[in-house]
Amino acid sequence: MTARRHTASSSPYEAAIGFARAVRVGDRILVSGTAPVEADGSSTPGDATRQAERCFAIIAQAIEQLGERIDDVVRTRMYLTDPADADAVGRVHGRIFGSVRPAATMLVVAALLRPEWRVEIEAEAIMESEA
C-alpha cells in the first residue's frame, strides 16, 4: 500500500470539516479547495487579484511541505463568485504558471463558504520522474 502524507494550513475549516490542505500519495499531490485565508484564520481582504495571490501562496506552501514545487502543478480549478473577476484571477494564474501551463478550469459559482471570498482554487501536482 502506498503511504499517504497530509499537510495542514491555517484554515479553521480543516479540523472542523475533517480534511487536509493537501494529500500526497506516491508521486501525486492533491490540494483541497483553497480559499483566501490569512495565518490568523481571517479572510484576505481586497479584490480578486489579492485573494487569488493568497490562494496560490497557500497552495505553493502545501506542495512544498510535501516535497514538491509549484512548477509540478498539472491541474488547477478556479471557482469565482463573479465572472467580472475572471481576467484578474487569470492574470495571477498566468504569472505563476505561464511557463508550466497546467490544465485549468475556471468556473463561476453562486457562492463560496464565506461571502467575502471572491475565489477558491484547487490544484493537483505530479512529481516528474527522472529519466
N, CA, C and O atoms as a Tinker XYZ file with bonds, in Angstrom:
   524  protein
     1  N      0.838000   -1.185000    0.000000    73     2
     2  CA     0.000000    0.000000    0.000000    64     1     3
     3  C      0.883000    1.248000    0.000000    63     2     4     5
     4  O      1.881000    1.306000    0.719000    81     3
     5  N      0.522000    2.228000   -0.791000    73     3     6
     6  CA     1.274000    3.462000   -0.886000    64     5     7
     7  C      1.010000    4.332000    0.334000    63     6     8     9
     8  O     -0.132000    4.499000    0.763000    81     7
     9  N      2.085000    4.883000    0.883000    73     7    10
    10  CA     1.960000    5.756000    2.052000    64     9    11
    11  C      1.222000    7.037000    1.678000    63    10    12    13
    12  O      1.345000    7.544000    0.563000    81    11
    13  N      0.464000    7.539000    2.623000    73    11    14
    14  CA    -0.287000    8.768000    2.436000    64    13    15
    15  C      0.235000    9.794000    3.425000    63    14    16    17
    16  O      0.322000    9.521000    4.622000    81    15
    17  N      0.588000   10.992000    2.922000    73    15    18
    18  CA     1.050000   12.083000    3.781000    64    17    19
    19  C      0.090000   13.250000    3.635000    63    18    20    21
    20  O     -0.456000   13.484000    2.557000    81    19
    21  N     -0.113000   13.982000    4.728000    73    19    22
    22  CA    -1.009000   15.140000    4.740000    64    21    23
    23  C     -0.253000   16.379000    5.174000    63    22    24    25
    24  O      0.803000   16.299000    5.801000    81    23
    25  N     -0.815000   17.527000    4.827000    73    23    26
    26  CA    -0.341000   18.791000    5.361000    64    25    27
    27  C     -1.555000   19.644000    5.700000    63    26    28    29
    28  O     -2.645000   19.438000    5.167000    81    27
    29  N     -1.351000   20.601000    6.590000    73    27    30
    30  CA    -2.434000   21.484000    7.028000    64    29    31
    31  C     -2.037000   22.935000    6.802000    63    30    32    33
    32  O     -0.866000   23.249000    6.585000    81    31
    33  N     -3.034000   23.815000    6.858000    73    31    34
    34  CA    -2.783000   25.254000    6.769000    64    33    35
    35  C     -3.517000   25.931000    7.911000    63    34    36    37
    36  O     -3.930000   25.267000    8.862000    81    35
    37  N     -3.681000   27.218000    7.834000    73    35    38
    38  CA    -4.334000   27.973000    8.903000    64    37    39
    39  C     -5.852000   28.017000    8.773000    63    38    40    41
    40  O     -6.518000   28.686000    9.563000    81    39
    41  N     -6.401000   27.322000    7.801000    73    39    42
    42  CA    -7.849000   27.347000    7.624000    64    41    43
    43  C     -8.551000   26.757000    8.844000    63    42    44    45
    44  O     -8.223000   25.653000    9.278000    81    43
    45  N     -9.511000   27.487000    9.394000    73    43    46
    46  CA   -10.248000   26.953000   10.539000    64    45    47
    47  C    -11.187000   25.820000   10.149000    63    46    48    49
    48  O    -11.741000   25.151000   11.021000    81    47
    49  N    -11.371000   25.598000    8.867000    73    47    50
    50  CA   -12.319000   24.588000    8.403000    64    49    51
    51  C    -11.726000   23.190000    8.298000    63    50    52    53
    52  O    -12.472000   22.212000    8.276000    81    51
    53  N    -10.412000   23.071000    8.234000    73    51    54
    54  CA    -9.794000   21.761000    8.039000    64    53    55
    55  C    -10.164000   20.787000    9.156000    63    54    56    57
    56  O    -10.623000   19.679000    8.879000    81    55
    57  N     -9.973000   21.179000   10.398000    73    55    58
    58  CA   -10.302000   20.288000   11.519000    64    57    59
    59  C    -11.808000   20.125000   11.666000    63    58    60    61
    60  O    -12.294000   19.022000   11.915000    81    59
    61  N    -12.546000   21.219000   11.514000    73    59    62
    62  CA   -13.998000   21.174000   11.710000    64    61    63
    63  C    -14.693000   20.275000   10.688000    63    62    64    65
    64  O    -15.605000   19.521000   11.028000    81    63
    65  N    -14.255000   20.362000    9.444000    73    63    66
    66  CA   -14.885000   19.579000    8.377000    64    65    67
    67  C    -14.208000   18.219000    8.225000    63    66    68    69
    68  O    -14.828000   17.261000    7.764000    81    67
    69  N    -12.938000   18.137000    8.612000    73    67    70
    70  CA   -12.218000   16.871000    8.539000    64    69    71
    71  C    -11.530000   16.641000    7.208000    63    70    72    73
    72  O    -11.714000   15.597000    6.582000    81    71
    73  N    -10.733000   17.618000    6.770000    73    71    74
    74  CA    -9.976000   17.443000    5.533000    64    73    75
    75  C     -8.571000   17.988000    5.703000    63    74    76    77
    76  O     -8.299000   18.763000    6.619000    81    75
    77  N     -7.685000   17.577000    4.814000    73    75    78
    78  CA    -6.307000   18.058000    4.801000    64    77    79
    79  C     -6.169000   19.138000    3.742000    63    78    80    81
    80  O     -6.875000   19.120000    2.734000    81    79
    81  N     -5.257000   20.082000    3.971000    73    79    82
    82  CA    -4.978000   21.086000    2.928000    64    81    83
    83  C     -4.511000   20.373000    1.667000    63    82    84    85
    84  O     -4.943000   20.699000    0.561000    81    83
    85  N     -3.617000   19.389000    1.847000    73    83    86
    86  CA    -3.125000   18.625000    0.702000    64    85    87
    87  C     -2.791000   17.213000    1.151000    63    86    88    89
    88  O     -2.457000   16.967000    2.310000    81    87
    89  N     -2.889000   16.301000    0.209000    73    87    90
    90  CA    -2.587000   14.899000    0.454000    64    89    91
    91  C     -1.625000   14.437000   -0.629000    63    90    92    93
    92  O     -1.828000   14.699000   -1.815000    81    91
    93  N     -0.575000   13.745000   -0.201000    73    91    94
    94  CA     0.363000   13.159000   -1.159000    64    93    95
    95  C      0.253000   11.649000   -1.082000    63    94    96    97
    96  O      0.351000   11.056000   -0.008000    81    95
    97  N      0.050000   11.040000   -2.231000    73    95    98
    98  CA     0.057000    9.588000   -2.370000    64    97    99
    99  C      0.973000    9.282000   -3.547000    63    98   100   101
   100  O      0.669000    9.631000   -4.687000    81    99
   101  N      2.089000    8.631000   -3.265000    73    99   102
   102  CA     3.057000    8.352000   -4.329000    64   101   103
   103  C      3.603000    9.646000   -4.898000    63   102   104   105
   104  O      4.084000   10.503000   -4.156000    81   103
   105  N      3.531000    9.790000   -6.210000    73   103   106
   106  CA     4.073000   10.982000   -6.861000    64   105   107
   107  C      3.007000   12.047000   -7.107000    63   106   108   109
   108  O      3.264000   13.020000   -7.816000    81   107
   109  N      1.823000   11.878000   -6.536000    73   107   110
   110  CA     0.703000   12.782000   -6.781000    64   109   111
   111  C      0.332000   13.553000   -5.516000    63   110   112   113
   112  O      0.243000   12.982000   -4.429000    81   111
   113  N      0.116000   14.867000   -5.678000    73   111   114
   114  CA    -0.341000   15.722000   -4.588000    64   113   115
   115  C     -1.658000   16.357000   -5.011000    63   114   116   117
   116  O     -1.760000   16.963000   -6.077000    81   115
   117  N     -2.666000   16.204000   -4.152000    73   115   118
   118  CA    -3.968000   16.819000   -4.380000    64   117   119
   119  C     -4.162000   17.906000   -3.335000    63   118   120   121
   120  O     -4.106000   17.640000   -2.134000    81   119
   121  N     -4.391000   19.131000   -3.795000    73   119   122
   122  CA    -4.590000   20.257000   -2.881000    64   121   123
   123  C     -6.080000   20.587000   -2.853000    63   122   124   125
   124  O     -6.699000   20.832000   -3.888000    81   123
   125  N     -6.636000   20.588000   -1.651000    73   123   126
   126  CA    -8.055000   20.887000   -1.456000    64   125   127
   127  C     -8.392000   22.287000   -1.938000    63   126   128   129
   128  O     -7.509000   23.116000   -2.158000    81   127
   129  N     -9.688000   22.536000   -2.099000    73   127   130
   130  CA   -10.133000   23.887000   -2.401000    64   129   131
   131  C     -9.525000   24.852000   -1.404000    63   130   132   133
   132  O     -9.698000   24.703000   -0.195000    81   131
   133  N     -8.813000   25.841000   -1.916000    73   131   134
   134  CA    -8.033000   26.749000   -1.081000    64   133   135
   135  C     -8.599000   28.157000   -1.204000    63   134   136   137
   136  O     -8.562000   28.773000   -2.269000    81   135
   137  N     -9.117000   28.641000   -0.104000    73   135   138
   138  CA    -9.701000   29.977000   -0.056000    64   137   139
   139  C     -8.667000   30.972000    0.465000    63   138   140   141
   140  O     -7.636000   30.571000    1.004000    81   139
   141  N     -8.939000   32.261000    0.307000    73   139   142
   142  CA    -8.001000   33.297000    0.765000    64   141   143
   143  C     -8.090000   33.502000    2.274000    63   142   144   145
   144  O     -8.773000   34.406000    2.755000    81   143
   145  N     -7.387000   32.645000    3.009000    73   143   146
   146  CA    -7.399000   32.682000    4.473000    64   145   147
   147  C     -6.009000   33.079000    4.956000    63   146   148   149
   148  O     -5.002000   32.517000    4.525000    81   147
   149  N     -5.972000   34.044000    5.848000    73   147   150
   150  CA    -4.710000   34.511000    6.415000    64   149   151
   151  C     -4.238000   33.567000    7.525000    63   150   152   153
   152  O     -4.985000   32.690000    7.957000    81   151
   153  N     -3.011000   33.748000    7.978000    73   151   154
   154  CA    -2.420000   32.890000    9.008000    64   153   155
   155  C     -3.224000   32.893000   10.304000    63   154   156   157
   156  O     -3.215000   31.908000   11.042000    81   155
   157  N     -3.919000   33.994000   10.583000    73   155   158
   158  CA    -4.723000   34.064000   11.807000    64   157   159
   159  C     -6.139000   33.524000   11.623000    63   158   160   161
   160  O     -6.956000   33.596000   12.541000    81   159
   161  N     -6.434000   32.979000   10.431000    73   159   162
   162  CA    -7.752000   32.416000   10.154000    64   161   163
   163  C     -8.739000   33.401000    9.565000    63   162   164   165
   164  O     -9.836000   33.006000    9.169000    81   163
   165  N     -8.378000   34.677000    9.497000    73   163   166
   166  CA    -9.269000   35.680000    8.904000    64   165   167
   167  C     -9.199000   35.608000    7.379000    63   166   168   169
   168  O     -8.281000   35.013000    6.816000    81   167
   169  N    -10.169000   36.213000    6.732000    73   167   170
   170  CA   -10.184000   36.255000    5.264000    64   169   171
   171  C     -9.233000   37.330000    4.755000    63   170   172   173
   172  O     -9.087000   38.388000    5.366000    81   171
   173  N     -8.595000   37.046000    3.639000    73   171   174
   174  CA    -7.746000   38.033000    2.983000    64   173   175
   175  C     -8.627000   39.157000    2.467000    63   174   176   177
   176  O     -9.537000   38.909000    1.676000    81   175
   177  N     -8.377000   40.386000    2.896000    73   175   178
   178  CA    -9.189000   41.496000    2.395000    64   177   179
   179  C     -8.780000   41.855000    0.969000    63   178   180   181
   180  O     -7.689000   41.509000    0.515000    81   179
   181  N     -9.659000   42.541000    0.286000    73   179   182
   182  CA    -9.291000   43.074000   -1.013000    64   181   183
   183  C     -9.983000   42.410000   -2.177000    63   182   184   185
   184  O    -10.950000   41.662000   -2.033000    81   183
   185  N     -9.445000   42.717000   -3.326000    73   183   186
   186  CA   -10.067000   42.292000   -4.573000    64   185   187
   187  C     -9.659000   40.868000   -4.953000    63   186   188   189
   188  O     -8.929000   40.197000   -4.224000    81   187
   189  N    -10.149000   40.428000   -6.111000    73   187   190
   190  CA    -9.893000   39.060000   -6.568000    64   189   191
   191  C     -8.411000   38.809000   -6.822000    63   190   192   193
   192  O     -7.934000   37.696000   -6.600000    81   191
   193  N     -7.679000   39.809000   -7.277000    73   191   194
   194  CA    -6.244000   39.639000   -7.512000    64   193   195
   195  C     -5.539000   39.281000   -6.205000    63   194   196   197
   196  O     -4.803000   38.297000   -6.137000    81   195
   197  N     -5.767000   40.070000   -5.194000    73   195   198
   198  CA    -5.112000   39.830000   -3.896000    64   197   199
   199  C     -5.547000   38.488000   -3.310000    63   198   200   201
   200  O     -4.726000   37.760000   -2.751000    81   199
   201  N     -6.817000   38.162000   -3.432000    73   199   202
   202  CA    -7.294000   36.892000   -2.894000    64   201   203
   203  C     -6.718000   35.705000   -3.667000    63   202   204   205
   204  O     -6.357000   34.697000   -3.060000    81   203
   205  N     -6.627000   35.805000   -4.979000    73   203   206
   206  CA    -6.036000   34.718000   -5.780000    64   205   207
   207  C     -4.560000   34.541000   -5.426000    63   206   208   209
   208  O     -4.077000   33.414000   -5.314000    81   207
   209  N     -3.845000   35.654000   -5.250000    73   207   210
   210  CA    -2.437000   35.555000   -4.859000    64   209   211
   211  C     -2.297000   34.809000   -3.534000    63   210   212   213
   212  O     -1.395000   33.987000   -3.378000    81   211
   213  N     -3.182000   35.091000   -2.584000    73   211   214
   214  CA    -3.127000   34.398000   -1.294000    64   213   215
   215  C     -3.433000   32.916000   -1.458000    63   214   216   217
   216  O     -2.761000   32.077000   -0.858000    81   215
   217  N     -4.441000   32.580000   -2.264000    73   215   218
   218  CA    -4.771000   31.171000   -2.511000    64   217   219
   219  C     -3.563000   30.433000   -3.079000    63   218   220   221
   220  O     -3.217000   29.350000   -2.606000    81   219
   221  N     -2.924000   31.010000   -4.085000    73   219   222
   222  CA    -1.776000   30.344000   -4.699000    64   221   223
   223  C     -0.584000   30.259000   -3.747000    63   222   224   225
   224  O      0.187000   29.302000   -3.818000    81   223
   225  N     -0.421000   31.232000   -2.866000    73   223   226
   226  CA     0.664000   31.159000   -1.870000    64   225   227
   227  C      0.426000   29.983000   -0.922000    63   226   228   229
   228  O      1.361000   29.258000   -0.584000    81   227
   229  N     -0.808000   29.797000   -0.500000    73   227   230
   230  CA    -1.146000   28.673000    0.379000    64   229   231
   231  C     -0.925000   27.353000   -0.355000    63   230   232   233
   232  O     -0.389000   26.405000    0.219000    81   231
   233  N     -1.332000   27.291000   -1.610000    73   231   234
   234  CA    -1.156000   26.085000   -2.425000    64   233   235
   235  C      0.332000   25.767000   -2.579000    63   234   236   237
   236  O      0.746000   24.622000   -2.399000    81   235
   237  N      1.129000   26.774000   -2.910000    73   235   238
   238  CA     2.571000   26.557000   -3.081000    64   237   239
   239  C      3.202000   26.043000   -1.792000    63   238   240   241
   240  O      4.035000   25.137000   -1.825000    81   239
   241  N      2.810000   26.616000   -0.659000    73   239   242
   242  CA     3.361000   26.180000    0.625000    64   241   243
   243  C      2.990000   24.727000    0.906000    63   242   244   245
   244  O      3.828000   23.954000    1.368000    81   243
   245  N      1.748000   24.351000    0.633000    73   243   246
   246  CA     1.309000   22.970000    0.876000    64   245   247
   247  C      2.092000   21.986000    0.008000    63   246   248   249
   248  O      2.515000   20.931000    0.481000    81   247
   249  N      2.279000   22.334000   -1.252000    73   247   250
   250  CA     3.021000   21.456000   -2.163000    64   249   251
   251  C      4.470000   21.336000   -1.708000    63   250   252   253
   252  O      5.040000   20.244000   -1.724000    81   251
   253  N      5.066000   22.450000   -1.304000    73   251   254
   254  CA     6.455000   22.420000   -0.816000    64   253   255
   255  C      6.576000   21.589000    0.454000    63   254   256   257
   256  O      7.556000   20.862000    0.617000    81   255
   257  N      5.605000   21.678000    1.356000    73   255   258
   258  CA     5.636000   20.889000    2.585000    64   257   259
   259  C      5.603000   19.393000    2.288000    63   258   260   261
   260  O      6.064000   18.585000    3.094000    81   259
   261  N      5.063000   19.029000    1.139000    73   259   262
   262  CA     5.006000   17.624000    0.740000    64   261   263
   263  C      6.113000   17.248000   -0.233000    63   262   264   265
   264  O      6.068000   16.188000   -0.857000    81   263
   265  N      7.111000   18.126000   -0.360000    73   263   266
   266  CA     8.325000   17.785000   -1.082000    64   265   267
   267  C      8.394000   18.129000   -2.552000    63   266   268   269
   268  O      9.309000   17.680000   -3.243000    81   267
   269  N      7.461000   18.905000   -3.048000    73   267   270
   270  CA     7.485000   19.279000   -4.469000    64   269   271
   271  C      7.470000   20.795000   -4.618000    63   270   272   273
   272  O      7.585000   21.532000   -3.639000    81   271
   273  N      7.326000   21.250000   -5.870000    73   271   274
   274  CA     7.345000   22.680000   -6.189000    64   273   275
   275  C      6.070000   23.069000   -6.922000    63   274   276   277
   276  O      5.389000   22.219000   -7.496000    81   275
   277  N      5.758000   24.330000   -6.900000    73   275   278
   278  CA     4.571000   24.834000   -7.611000    64   277   279
   279  C      4.673000   24.504000   -9.105000    63   278   280   281
   280  O      3.648000   24.348000   -9.770000    81   279
   281  N      5.881000   24.397000   -9.633000    73   279   282
   282  CA     6.065000   24.061000  -11.051000    64   281   283
   283  C      5.638000   22.635000  -11.377000    63   282   284   285
   284  O      5.537000   22.278000  -12.551000    81   283
   285  N      5.383000   21.807000  -10.352000    73   283   286
   286  CA     4.924000   20.435000  -10.577000    64   285   287
   287  C      3.409000   20.354000  -10.749000    63   286   288   289
   288  O      2.875000   19.266000  -10.961000    81   287
   289  N      2.704000   21.493000  -10.660000    73   287   290
   290  CA     1.250000   21.501000  -10.809000    64   289   291
   291  C      0.876000   21.167000  -12.251000    63   290   292   293
   292  O      1.414000   21.734000  -13.202000    81   291
   293  N     -0.057000   20.231000  -12.383000    73   291   294
   294  CA    -0.534000   19.810000  -13.704000    64   293   295
   295  C     -2.007000   20.148000  -13.925000    63   294   296   297
   296  O     -2.508000   20.033000  -15.044000    81   295
   297  N     -2.713000   20.571000  -12.850000    73   295   298
   298  CA    -4.142000   20.856000  -12.969000    64   297   299
   299  C     -4.559000   21.883000  -11.940000    63   298   300   301
   300  O     -4.180000   21.782000  -10.773000    81   299
   301  N     -5.338000   22.876000  -12.358000    73   299   302
   302  CA    -5.933000   23.830000  -11.428000    64   301   303
   303  C     -7.423000   23.960000  -11.728000    63   302   304   305
   304  O     -7.879000   23.776000  -12.857000    81   303
   305  N     -8.159000   24.285000  -10.669000    73   303   306
   306  CA    -9.581000   24.603000  -10.809000    64   305   307
   307  C     -9.827000   25.870000  -10.003000    63   306   308   309
   308  O     -9.528000   25.926000   -8.810000    81   307
   309  N    -10.366000   26.873000  -10.656000    73   307   310
   310  CA   -10.603000   28.168000  -10.013000    64   309   311
   311  C    -12.103000   28.422000   -9.967000    63   310   312   313
   312  O    -12.787000   28.392000  -10.990000    81   311
   313  N    -12.599000   28.674000   -8.765000    73   311   314
   314  CA   -14.016000   28.934000   -8.547000    64   313   315
   315  C    -14.184000   30.411000   -8.216000    63   314   316   317
   316  O    -13.594000   30.902000   -7.254000    81   315
   317  N    -14.980000   31.118000   -9.000000    73   315   318
   318  CA   -15.205000   32.552000   -8.820000    64   317   319
   319  C    -16.671000   32.798000   -8.487000    63   318   320   321
   320  O    -17.548000   32.060000   -8.935000    81   319
   321  N    -16.930000   33.830000   -7.704000    73   319   322
   322  CA   -18.314000   34.203000   -7.429000    64   321   323
   323  C    -18.818000   35.288000   -8.370000    63   322   324   325
   324  O    -20.018000   35.557000   -8.419000    81   323
   325  N    -17.917000   35.909000   -9.115000    73   323   326
   326  CA   -18.291000   36.984000  -10.033000    64   325   327
   327  C    -17.502000   36.816000  -11.334000    63   326   328   329
   328  O    -16.272000   36.847000  -11.312000    81   327
   329  N    -18.186000   36.640000  -12.459000    73   327   330
   330  CA   -17.457000   36.469000  -13.725000    64   329   331
   331  C    -16.578000   37.665000  -14.077000    63   330   332   333
   332  O    -15.640000   37.525000  -14.862000    81   331
   333  N    -16.859000   38.828000  -13.516000    73   331   334
   334  CA   -16.031000   40.005000  -13.776000    64   333   335
   335  C    -14.620000   39.847000  -13.216000    63   334   336   337
   336  O    -13.722000   40.594000  -13.603000    81   335
   337  N    -14.406000   38.882000  -12.308000    73   335   338
   338  CA   -13.085000   38.644000  -11.722000    64   337   339
   339  C    -12.226000   37.693000  -12.553000    63   338   340   341
   340  O    -11.067000   37.457000  -12.209000    81   339
   341  N    -12.763000   37.154000  -13.621000    73   339   342
   342  CA   -12.043000   36.146000  -14.411000    64   341   343
   343  C    -10.698000   36.662000  -14.925000    63   342   344   345
   344  O     -9.694000   35.959000  -14.819000    81   343
   345  N    -10.661000   37.859000  -15.472000    73   343   346
   346  CA    -9.401000   38.379000  -16.006000    64   345   347
   347  C     -8.361000   38.565000  -14.902000    63   346   348   349
   348  O     -7.192000   38.228000  -15.088000    81   347
   349  N     -8.779000   39.096000  -13.764000    73   347   350
   350  CA    -7.842000   39.327000  -12.664000    64   349   351
   351  C     -7.262000   38.013000  -12.154000    63   350   352   353
   352  O     -6.049000   37.897000  -11.983000    81   351
   353  N     -8.116000   37.027000  -11.912000    73   351   354
   354  CA    -7.641000   35.732000  -11.427000    64   353   355
   355  C     -6.800000   35.048000  -12.498000    63   354   356   357
   356  O     -5.789000   34.418000  -12.188000    81   355
   357  N     -7.212000   35.171000  -13.750000    73   355   358
   358  CA    -6.447000   34.599000  -14.853000    64   357   359
   359  C     -5.052000   35.194000  -14.963000    63   358   360   361
   360  O     -4.095000   34.478000  -15.257000    81   359
   361  N     -4.926000   36.500000  -14.729000    73   359   362
   362  CA    -3.593000   37.133000  -14.774000    64   361   363
   363  C     -2.688000   36.585000  -13.672000    63   362   364   365
   364  O     -1.503000   36.348000  -13.908000    81   363
   365  N     -3.229000   36.383000  -12.480000    73   363   366
   366  CA    -2.427000   35.812000  -11.390000    64   365   367
   367  C     -2.006000   34.397000  -11.768000    63   366   368   369
   368  O     -0.842000   34.031000  -11.601000    81   367
   369  N     -2.932000   33.607000  -12.270000    73   367   370
   370  CA    -2.629000   32.235000  -12.715000    64   369   371
   371  C     -1.533000   32.264000  -13.768000    63   370   372   373
   372  O     -0.595000   31.468000  -13.720000    81   371
   373  N     -1.651000   33.172000  -14.708000    73   371   374
   374  CA    -0.656000   33.286000  -15.782000    64   373   375
   375  C      0.727000   33.660000  -15.279000    63   374   376   377
   376  O      1.728000   33.149000  -15.781000    81   375
   377  N      0.795000   34.552000  -14.286000    73   375   378
   378  CA     2.105000   34.926000  -13.712000    64   377   379
   379  C      2.767000   33.722000  -13.054000    63   378   380   381
   380  O      3.981000   33.548000  -13.148000    81   379
   381  N      1.978000   32.904000  -12.398000    73   379   382
   382  CA     2.534000   31.770000  -11.661000    64   381   383
   383  C      2.824000   30.591000  -12.580000    63   382   384   385
   384  O      3.841000   29.916000  -12.423000    81   383
   385  N      1.941000   30.344000  -13.531000    73   383   386
   386  CA     2.022000   29.124000  -14.336000    64   385   387
   387  C      2.273000   29.369000  -15.826000    63   386   388   389
   388  O      2.099000   28.456000  -16.633000    81   387
   389  N      2.676000   30.581000  -16.203000    73   387   390
   390  CA     2.860000   30.889000  -17.611000    64   389   391
   391  C      3.765000   29.930000  -18.354000    63   390   392   393
   392  O      3.502000   29.596000  -19.509000    81   391
   393  N      4.834000   29.480000  -17.702000    73   391   394
   394  CA     5.752000   28.549000  -18.370000    64   393   395
   395  C      5.386000   27.093000  -18.111000    63   394   396   397
   396  O      5.825000   26.202000  -18.838000    81   395
   397  N      4.577000   26.845000  -17.070000    73   395   398
   398  CA     4.189000   25.481000  -16.710000    64   397   399
   399  C      2.975000   25.030000  -17.512000    63   398   400   401
   400  O      2.919000   23.906000  -18.010000    81   399
   401  N      2.012000   25.929000  -17.625000    73   399   402
   402  CA     0.783000   25.733000  -18.399000    64   401   403
   403  C      0.026000   24.453000  -18.021000    63   402   404   405
   404  O     -0.123000   23.558000  -18.852000    81   403
   405  N     -0.447000   24.362000  -16.786000    73   403   406
   406  CA    -1.232000   23.197000  -16.389000    64   405   407
   407  C     -2.605000   23.215000  -17.057000    63   406   408   409
   408  O     -3.055000   24.248000  -17.552000    81   407
   409  N     -3.253000   22.071000  -17.063000    73   407   410
   410  CA    -4.657000   22.041000  -17.464000    64   409   411
   411  C     -5.398000   22.886000  -16.433000    63   410   412   413
   412  O     -5.089000   22.812000  -15.244000    81   411
   413  N     -6.365000   23.684000  -16.864000    73   411   414
   414  CA    -7.033000   24.598000  -15.934000    64   413   415
   415  C     -8.512000   24.729000  -16.272000    63   414   416   417
   416  O     -8.918000   24.659000  -17.431000    81   415
   417  N     -9.292000   24.919000  -15.234000    73   415   418
   418  CA   -10.718000   25.173000  -15.363000    64   417   419
   419  C    -11.054000   26.369000  -14.496000    63   418   420   421
   420  O    -10.564000   26.487000  -13.373000    81   419
   421  N    -11.892000   27.260000  -15.016000    73   419   422
   422  CA   -12.380000   28.397000  -14.244000    64   421   423
   423  C    -13.901000   28.355000  -14.304000    63   422   424   425
   424  O    -14.497000   28.338000  -15.381000    81   423
   425  N    -14.516000   28.338000  -13.124000    73   423   426
   426  CA   -15.965000   28.244000  -13.015000    64   425   427
   427  C    -16.525000   29.417000  -12.230000    63   426   428   429
   428  O    -15.861000   29.952000  -11.342000    81   427
   429  N    -17.738000   29.812000  -12.555000    73   427   430
   430  CA   -18.450000   30.793000  -11.752000    64   429   431
   431  C    -19.497000   30.029000  -10.957000    63   430   432   433
   432  O    -20.291000   29.271000  -11.513000    81   431
   433  N    -19.483000   30.242000   -9.645000    73   431   434
   434  CA   -20.405000   29.554000   -8.740000    64   433   435
   435  C    -21.277000   30.584000   -8.029000    63   434   436   437
   436  O    -20.943000   31.769000   -7.991000    81   435
   437  N    -22.379000   30.134000   -7.476000    73   435   438
   438  CA   -23.308000   31.049000   -6.809000    64   437   439
   439  C    -22.708000   31.664000   -5.556000    63   438   440   441
   440  O    -22.959000   32.831000   -5.255000    81   439
   441  N    -21.922000   30.891000   -4.828000    73   439   442
   442  CA   -21.342000   31.401000   -3.581000    64   441   443
   443  C    -20.235000   30.475000   -3.119000    63   442   444   445
   444  O    -20.150000   29.323000   -3.542000    81   443
   445  N    -19.383000   31.001000   -2.237000    73   443   446
   446  CA   -18.377000   30.212000   -1.537000    64   445   447
   447  C    -18.744000   30.225000   -0.056000    63   446   448   449
   448  O    -19.707000   30.886000    0.333000    81   447
   449  N    -18.002000   29.514000    0.763000    73   447   450
   450  CA   -18.365000   29.333000    2.165000    64   449   451
   451  C    -18.501000   30.653000    2.931000    63   450   452   453
   452  O    -19.415000   30.806000    3.742000    81   451
   453  N    -17.607000   31.594000    2.682000    73   451   454
   454  CA   -17.708000   32.920000    3.312000    64   453   455
   455  C    -18.075000   33.937000    2.229000    63   454   456   457
   456  O    -17.522000   33.895000    1.130000    81   455
   457  N    -18.996000   34.841000    2.529000    73   455   458
   458  CA   -19.449000   35.783000    1.491000    64   457   459
   459  C    -18.360000   36.736000    0.996000    63   458   460   461
   460  O    -18.466000   37.260000   -0.113000    81   459
   461  N    -17.317000   36.971000    1.795000    73   459   462
   462  CA   -16.249000   37.884000    1.355000    64   461   463
   463  C    -15.240000   37.214000    0.423000    63   462   464   465
   464  O    -14.426000   37.899000   -0.197000    81   463
   465  N    -15.281000   35.911000    0.318000    73   463   466
   466  CA   -14.372000   35.219000   -0.598000    64   465   467
   467  C    -14.847000   35.400000   -2.030000    63   466   468   469
   468  O    -16.014000   35.167000   -2.346000    81   467
   469  N    -13.934000   35.815000   -2.885000    73   467   470
   470  CA   -14.243000   36.004000   -4.304000    64   469   471
   471  C    -13.732000   34.832000   -5.147000    63   470   472   473
   472  O    -14.171000   34.632000   -6.279000    81   471
   473  N    -12.794000   34.058000   -4.578000    73   471   474
   474  CA   -12.158000   32.976000   -5.325000    64   473   475
   475  C    -11.751000   31.855000   -4.376000    63   474   476   477
   476  O    -11.404000   32.094000   -3.220000    81   475
   477  N    -11.802000   30.632000   -4.887000    73   475   478
   478  CA   -11.266000   29.455000   -4.203000    64   477   479
   479  C    -10.611000   28.610000   -5.286000    63   478   480   481
   480  O    -11.134000   28.510000   -6.396000    81   479
   481  N     -9.466000   28.000000   -4.972000    73   479   482
   482  CA    -8.674000   27.324000   -6.006000    64   481   483
   483  C     -8.223000   25.950000   -5.532000    63   482   484   485
   484  O     -7.806000   25.789000   -4.385000    81   483
   485  N     -8.307000   24.966000   -6.414000    73   483   486
   486  CA    -7.774000   23.617000   -6.190000    64   485   487
   487  C     -6.581000   23.417000   -7.109000    63   486   488   489
   488  O     -6.467000   24.077000   -8.142000    81   487
   489  N     -5.695000   22.506000   -6.733000    73   487   490
   490  CA    -4.551000   22.186000   -7.591000    64   489   491
   491  C     -4.156000   20.725000   -7.428000    63   490   492   493
   492  O     -4.386000   20.108000   -6.388000    81   491
   493  N     -3.564000   20.198000   -8.470000    73   491   494
   494  CA    -3.004000   18.852000   -8.451000    64   493   495
   495  C     -1.586000   18.927000   -9.006000    63   494   496   497
   496  O     -1.328000   19.604000  -10.002000    81   495
   497  N     -0.681000   18.226000   -8.350000    73   495   498
   498  CA     0.709000   18.204000   -8.790000    64   497   499
   499  C      1.172000   16.774000   -8.921000    63   498   500   501
   500  O      0.733000   15.896000   -8.178000    81   499
   501  N      2.053000   16.546000   -9.861000    73   499   502
   502  CA     2.663000   15.231000  -10.043000    64   501   503
   503  C      4.162000   15.441000  -10.169000    63   502   504   505
   504  O      4.625000   16.272000  -10.951000    81   503
   505  N      4.913000   14.674000   -9.388000    73   503   506
   506  CA     6.357000   14.748000   -9.458000    64   505   507
   507  C      6.805000   14.104000  -10.772000    63   506   508   509
   508  O      6.415000   12.982000  -11.092000    81   507
   509  N      7.614000   14.820000  -11.512000    73   507   510
   510  CA     8.117000   14.263000  -12.764000    64   509   511
   511  C      9.174000   13.228000  -12.454000    63   510   512   513
   512  O     10.070000   13.458000  -11.641000    81   511
   513  N      9.063000   12.086000  -13.107000    73   511   514
   514  CA    10.067000   11.043000  -12.899000    64   513   515
   515  C     11.354000   11.403000  -13.616000    63   514   516   517
   516  O     11.338000   11.982000  -14.702000    81   515
   517  N     12.451000   11.058000  -13.003000    73   515   518
   518  CA    13.770000   11.322000  -13.595000    64   517   519
   519  C     14.020000   10.267000  -14.675000    63   518   520   521
   520  O     13.928000    9.066000  -14.417000    81   519
   521  N     14.329000   10.717000  -15.851000    73   519   522
   522  CA    14.561000    9.769000  -16.952000    64   521   523
   523  C     16.019000    9.392000  -17.078000    63   522   524
   524  O     16.380000    8.605000  -17.953000    81   523
